[in-house]
Amino acid sequence: MLVDDVTIRLQGGHGGHGAVGFNRIKMHLGPAGANGGNGGSVYLEGVSDLNALMQFRFRKLIKAGVGEVGTKKLRDGAGGDDIFLKVPVGTVLHNLDTGKDQEITQVGEKILVARGGKGGKGNFVFRSSTNTSPQEYTRGSAGQSFEYRLELKMIADVGLIGLPNAGKSSLINELTHAAAKVGNYAFTTLEPNLGAYYGLILADIPGLIEGASAGKGLGTKFLRHIERTRTLFHLVSAESDDVVRDYQVIREELKKYNPALVEKEEFVFLSKTDMVSPDEVDDKVKQLKKAKIKAVPITVLDTDSLDALKKILAKIDKAKQAPVEEQ
């Protein structure tokens, strides 16, 4: 099960208190209370593992280490240990207490999410010519504590979309050896699958149905992942009795969820053409064309039929690798 939306409280460690102490050794008399150590901080670090949020499924409060109290012999308390929590690249960090949002976009990127408290000062710091035996000290400050909603929105170059059983998983397996589950029934795919096709990341988005934007079927659980894909490959099954309707159902759900989704670059493929006769394939391509939908017929059982698709992927990869021109 993919965990892609969790709420947790992250807390920096409290700073250690300063100490009050005096040196009793002859010729070394005077204040000797040391400072407390700083509390540890909490960081989130990006990783490529899509399942990294699973660790927070049952952990709702995570605290960094506390700073130690200063000693009475001029030795500062040790600082608390920082915590580095791994989250998938594409995770949006919603700070529910401040309303601020941040995002992890690269592997290895670290974001400070809860700073540790500062250690207090010992009485040694307060000594002066007029205050040779200070009793003053300060307490360590509390670490920051925030409630965060961690929402995974996958970042992929190409997202495979379509109604259930449209052949998306079979296609990503053929192109990337992703080992996605394949079955001749609806909702075989219950969580997104990622695969790498040379320099491109492809995402198999679980099948949507009419009403998905309102929560039906798999609902909006996976619509959010389509927001981060750069290009959409829309698969329409050749087995459908109305290919135009199937195409329009998905487009309408995308528009209802987020109008920007229908503005993304899209390529349409008539999939599973091996399941119907060549005449029926031609007829359904014409039906789509009449509705001003240009569709390329494909089947994973005939690798030659995938050549047109692979050429499109090559163009997308070339555009991705091209340097950005300076304004």
N, C-alpha and C positions, 0 to 999 in steps of 0.2 A: 504494500500500500504506500502510495506516495503521499508524504506529508508536505503540503505546500502552503499552509497558512496556520501559524501558531501565535499565541500571545503569551509572553513571559515577562517577568520583572527582573531587571538586571541591576545589580547594586555594587557600587564601588566599595572597597574596604574602608573602614573608619581609621582615621589617623590615631597613632598611639599618644597617650598623654605625656607631657613633660614631667620630669621628676624634681622633687625637692630633696637635696642631700647636701651634706657638708663633709669636707675632708678633715679628719681628726689627726692627721699626721703632722708632727711638729715641722715647722718651716713651710708647710704646704696647706696651712689652714685656709678655709674659705669655701664658698659654694661649689658644689660638684654635681648638681642635678643636671642630667643630660636631656636632650630633645627626644621626643617620641618619633617613631618611624612613620613615613607616609603610608597611607593605605594603597592597596593595589587597585588597578583600573581594569575595566572590562572592555575588550576589543572584539569586534566581529571581523573575520577574515574570509575572503572569498576562496572557494574551492570548486572544482569541476563536478564533484559528486552531487547528483540531483537529490539523493536521499539524505543529505546532511542534516536537514531539519528534523529528521526522525528522532534525533537525540533529545529534542525539546518536547516530545509528545507527552511525557509524564514529568518533566522537570519544569516547574513553573516559577521557581525563584533560584537565581544563581548569583552568588556573592564572591567578590574577589577577596584576597587575603587582607586581614587587618594589620595595621602597623603595631609594632611592639612598643610597650611603655619604655621611656628612657630609664637608664639605670641611675643610681645615686653615686656612681663613680666615674662620671664624665664619659660614659660610653652610650652613644645614641642607640635608640631602639632600632631593630631591623625593619626594613620596609616590607609591606605585605606583597604577596605574589600577584602579578598581573594574570588575567585570564584571557586566553585567545580562543574564541568559539568559532568553529567552522560553519559557514553557511554557503549555499550554492550561489554561483555567479548568477545574477539576475534577481537577487532578493532585494525587495524594497523594505526599508526599515522605517516603520511608522512609529514615531514617538507619540504615544497616546497622551502623555502629560503636557508636552509642549506644542504638539501639533506639527512638529518639524519632520519632514521626510528626507531620507537619504537613500542611497542605492549602491549596492556592490556590483560593479560592472566588469571586474577583471580578477583572474586568479591571483591570489597573493595580496590583493588590496586589503588594507586594514583600516577600520573606522573605529574611533574611540566613541563608545556609547554610554559609559558611566565612569566618570573620573573618581579616583580615590581621594579620600580626605587628607589634609595636610597634618603632619605630626605637630604636637604641641611643643612649646619651648620649656626647657628646664630652667631652674633658678640660676644656673651659671650665666645665662644670657642676661639676666637682670642685675648683675653685679655692677657697682660703680664706686667712685671714691667716697660718695656720701651714703651708699647703701651696700655695706660690706657683707651683710648677712641677709640677703633677700629671701623672702619666703614666697615670692611670687612665682607662678608657673602658669602655663596655659594648657587647656585640654585640647586633645586632637579634634579636628573637625570631622563631621560625618561625611561619608562618601555619597556621591550622587546616587539616586535611586529612581529609575524610570521604568514605566511599563511600555513594552514594545510589542507591536504586531509585526511579525516577520512574514511577508507575503512573497512567495516565489513567482516571478514572471519570467519564464524561460527566455533566453536570448538565442535565437536561431536564425540562420540565413534563409532557410526555406521551411515553411510549415505546410504539412499535408493535411488538407481539410476535406470534408465530405460527410455524407450520411453514413450511418453504421454499415459495415460490410461492403464498403466501396472499394476495398483492395489497398488501403493505405499501408497497413502493416506488411503485406506481401511486397509492396513496392519498396519500402524502406529496408526490408530484409535483403531484397535483391541488389539494391544499390550500395548498402553499407554493412551488410552482415550484422545488423543490430540485434538479431535473435528475438524480435518482437513476437508475441503470441499471435498465432493465426488460427482462425476457425470460421466455418461457414455458418455463422449466426451473428445476430446483431450484438453490439457491445462486447465483442471479444476483447478489445483494448479498453482497459479500465484506468490506465494511467499513461501519460506521455512516454514515448520512446525516442531517444536521441541516437543519431548515427552520424558518422563522419564520411563524407564523400569528397575525397581529396582535401581541399582546403575549406570545404563548406560543412556547416552543421545543419542537418536535417532533423525536423521534429515531426513525429507522427502524433497528431492531436486526436484524442479519442472522439469517436463519431458523435455528431450533434443531431438533434431532431427538431422538428417544428415545435416551438415553444421553449427551446433551450434558454433563450435570453430571459425567460420568466421563471426559470428554475426546473423545467421539466427534463426528464431523462437524467443525463449527467449535469444538466443545468449550466449555471455559469461557472462551475468549478474549473473548466478547462478553457472557457472563452478568454480568460485573462492571459493565457499563454500565447494566444494568437496576436495579442497586442504587440509583442516584442519580436515577432518574425518580420523579416524584411520583405520577403516575397511569398506569395501563397500559390501552392499547387492544388487546384480544386479538382478532386476526382469524382466523376459521375459514373456509376455502374452501368455497363451496357445491358445488364439484366433488367434494368428498370423499365416499367411500362410507360413512364413519362419522364424522360431525361430532362426536359426543360423545367418541369415542376421541381424535380430534385435539385437542380441547380439553383433555382430561385428561392427555395426553402432556406438553403444555407445562407445565401446572400441576404435575405431578409432578417435572419437571426443575427448576423454580423452587424447589420445596420442598426437594429434595435439595441444591441448591446453597446456599440460604440460606432457612430457614423464614420469615424476615421478608418475603420477596418476595411470598408468597401473602397477606399481610395488607394489601398496598397496594390502594388504590382501583382497581377494574377495571371496564371496560365491554367487553362482548362484541359483536362484529359478524360477521354471516354475510356474507362478502365474495364478490365475483365472481358475483353473482346473475344477471348477464346471460348467463352461460355455461350455465344450466340453465333448465328450464321454470318458470313461476310456480307450478304445482302442486308441483313438487319443492322449490322454495323454502319454500312453506308447510309441507310435510312435514318438512323439516329444522329449521325453526324450532320445530315441535312436538316433534321429537325432543330438541332442546336444552332446551325448556321442561319436558319430562317428567323430564329429569335435573336440574331446578331451575337451569337456566342460561338467563337472559334474554338473548336475542340480537336485535339490530336488523339486518335485511337491508339491504345497501348495494351499490352498484356505481358506479364512477367514470364510467361511460358515461351515467349518468343523474344529473345534478347535484341534481335534486329529491330523490333517495333519500338524499342526504348531509345533508339539512336537520336530521334528528334528531341526527346526529353533530355538526354545527356548533353546535347548541343546547347540547350537552354541553360543547363547547369554550368557548362563551361563559360558561357557568356556572363552569367552571374558571378562566377568566381573571378573572371578577368576584371569585371567592374569593381569587385571588392578589393582586388589587389592594386588597382590603379591608384597612384598618389593623388591626394586631394589638392586641387589647384588653389593657390593663395589668392585671396580677394585683392 
